[in-house]
Amino acid sequence: MGTEHHEPDLHDLLRSLRVWDVELPSFDPSAAPADPLALFTAWFAEAVAAGQVEPHTMSLATADEAGLPDVRTVMMHGADASGWSFATHVGSSKGRQLAARPHAALGFYWPAQGRQVRLRGPVTAAPSAESQADLHARSTGALAAALTGRQSEVLASLEELARESQAAWERAQDEPDAPVPSWTLYRLRPVEVEFFQGDAARRHVRLLYRRTGEGWAKELLWP
C-alpha cells in the first residue's frame, strides 16, 4: 500500500506554533541612551551574542510611483551618525522606487531575544566612489552577484542565470576591483526609531525616539 500524502493544514500549523520559547531579556527604557544609534549598537551586539541567525538582515519597505507599498529582506551594510546603509542596483525595483519616492522604513526582528527595531526616514544615495568602495570591501560572491546585474528583470530560464552567474564569478575572481556602475549604496537617516522588547505576559515595552531640532525625544508607546 502506498503512503498517503496529506497536505499541510495552515490553520493547524499556525495554532501549534509558539513564540519566544526562550528567556527574554529585560529592558529598562529609563536607562536608554540619548541617541538611538547607541542603543541599536548595544542590542545588535546582544543579538549576535545570543546566537541570533543573520541579525544583520532587515526588512526594507518602499513605495512605488503610485504609492503602493513593497517590502523585501536586505542586508545592513552599516549604521553610523549619517544613517543605516544598504545597497542595490539603481535600476532594480528598490532603486526605481527610491528614485520616485526617496523615503523608506527598515525593520529588524531578533526572535532570540524577542526584540524588534523599526526605523523610518528619508533615503539618499551615496556618491559613486563610496558605493564602489563598499562593494569592493565585500566578498567575491557579493561582487559576482553585482556583476551578474539585471536585478528584478524578467529571467528567461535558470540555465541563463547559471551561465551569467558563472561568467560573473570568473570575472570577480580575475578582477576583484571590477566596477559595477549601477551598484549604489543608500542611507536611511531616521526621523523615528522604535525599540520593541517582547514580554511573555504581553506587556511589551516600546520606546520611540523622534528626531527634533535639538536631537532626540523619547516616549513610551502602548503595546
N, C-alpha and C positions, 0 to 999 in steps of 0.2 A: 504494500500500500504506500502510496506517495505521501509525503509530508504536506499537510495543508498549510497554505500560506495565508496569514491573516494580515490585513493592512493595519498599520498602527492607528489607534484612535487618538486623535489630537486632544480631545477633551479629557480623556482618562490620563494621558501623559501630563497634561498641564496640572491636573489635580494631584498628581503623585509627586510633583516637584516641591522642593523646599529651598529657601534662600538663606544665605548667611549661616550655614551649618558650621560655623567657626566661632571662636571667641572674638567678639568685636572690641576694638579699642575704644577708649573714652575720648571725648573731645570737649574741652572747656573753651568756649568761644571768648570768654572774658580775657583769656591769656593769649589770644591770637595776635600776631604781629600787625603793625600798622599797614604793611604792604602785602597784597595777596601773593606776590611772587615768592616771598619768603615762606609763606605757609604752603604754597604749592610745592616748593622745593623740598620742604620737610616731609610732606605727605608722599611725594614721589619716592623719596629715599626709603620711607617706611614701607611703601608698596613693594619696592624691589626687595627689601629685607624680608618681607613676609612671603616671598616666592610668587608674587602675582605674575601670571604669564603675560608677556608683552605689555607692560604697563605704559610704554611709550606710544601705544596706538590710541587713536581718538576718533570720535565721530566728527565729521565736518559737514555742517549744514549750510547750504547756499540757496539762492533763489534765481530762477531764470528771468528773462526779459519780461515775461508775463506775470512775474511774482509767484510762480508756482515753486514750492519747496523741493529740495533734493538733498539727499544725505548719503554718505559713504564713510568707510573707515580708512584713515590715512595714518602715516607715521609722523610723530612730532620730531622736528629736526633741532629744536632748541627752544629755550624760553629765557628772556632777559628783559631789561628795562624797556626795550623797544617793542616787545611783543612776543607772542608764541608763533613759531615758524613751522611751515610745511612747504612742500614743493610739488609741482606738477608741470606738465606741458601747457604752454599758454593756449594752445588750440584744443585742449581736452574740454570735456563738458564743464569741469570745475573752472578751468581758465576762462572759458567763454562766459560763464555765469558771473564770475568775479569781475570781469571786464564790464558787464552790463550793470551789475549791482555789487559794488565793492564793499559789501558787509557780509559777515558770516557768524556762525556760532560753532563752538567746539564743545565736545562732551567727553570726559574721561570717566570710565567706570572700573573700579578696582574691587571686585567682589570678595577678594581675600580679606578685605577689611571693611566691607560694607560701605565703601566711600564713592562719592561722585564729585567731580569738579566740572562746572559749566561756565563757559565764557561767551560773551557777545561783544562785537565791536567792528569797527572799520578795518578793511584789509588793504594793504599796499604791497606792490611788487618791488623786490629788491633790484638794484642795478644788475646788469648782465654779468659783470665781472664777479660780483658777490655770488650770484646764482651758480655760475660755473665753478667757483671755488668750493661751494658747498657740495656740488655734485662730485667733484674730483676728490673730495675728502672722504667719500663713501666707498663702498665695496666695489669690486669688479662687477658683481652681479647687478648692482644698482646702476652702474654706468651702462652695462649691456642692455638693461631694460629701457633706459632712457634713449639709447641709440636705436633700439627697435622702433620707437616712436609710434606714430599713428594712433595714439591713445584715444579711445572712445569711437574710433571709426568702425565701420562695418567690416568684419573679418570674413573672407570667403571660405576658409577651411582651417582646421587645426594643422594641416600639413604646411600651409603657407606660413603660419605662425612659427612652426618648428624651423623652417628654412631661414626665415628672417632673424629669429632669435639666435640660431647657431652662428649666423654671419655676424651678428652684433656682439656675441660673446668673443668671437675670434678677434674682432676689431678692438674690443675693450681690453683684451689681453695684450695685443700688439701696440695699441696707442692709449695708454692709461690717461692721457691728457686730451683725448679727442673731444672737441667741442660739440655741444648739443644746444644750438641757439634757442630752441623753443623751451628748454628747461628753465623754469622760473621758481625762485624762492619767494614765498609770500609770508607776510607777517600780519597777524591779527593783534591789534592794540585794543585790549578790552576796555569797555566802559563799565562792564559788570562782570564780577567773578563770584560764583556761588560755591561754597563748600558744604557738602551734604554728608553727614555721618549717620549711617543707619543704626537703628536700635531694635533689638529683638522684640521689645514691647511696643514697637511702632512709635516711640517717642523720639523720632528722628530729629537731629539737630541740624539746622540750616543757617549758615552765616553768609550774608550777602555783602560784598564790597561794591560800592558805587563810586566811580571816579568823580571828583569835584574839582573846582578850580584850585583848591589848596592841597589836594592829594586824594585820600580815600575816606569815604564814610562807611561805617559798618552798621548793619542792622540784622536782627534775627527774623526769620520767617517761620510761619506756622508750617508744620509738616503736612 
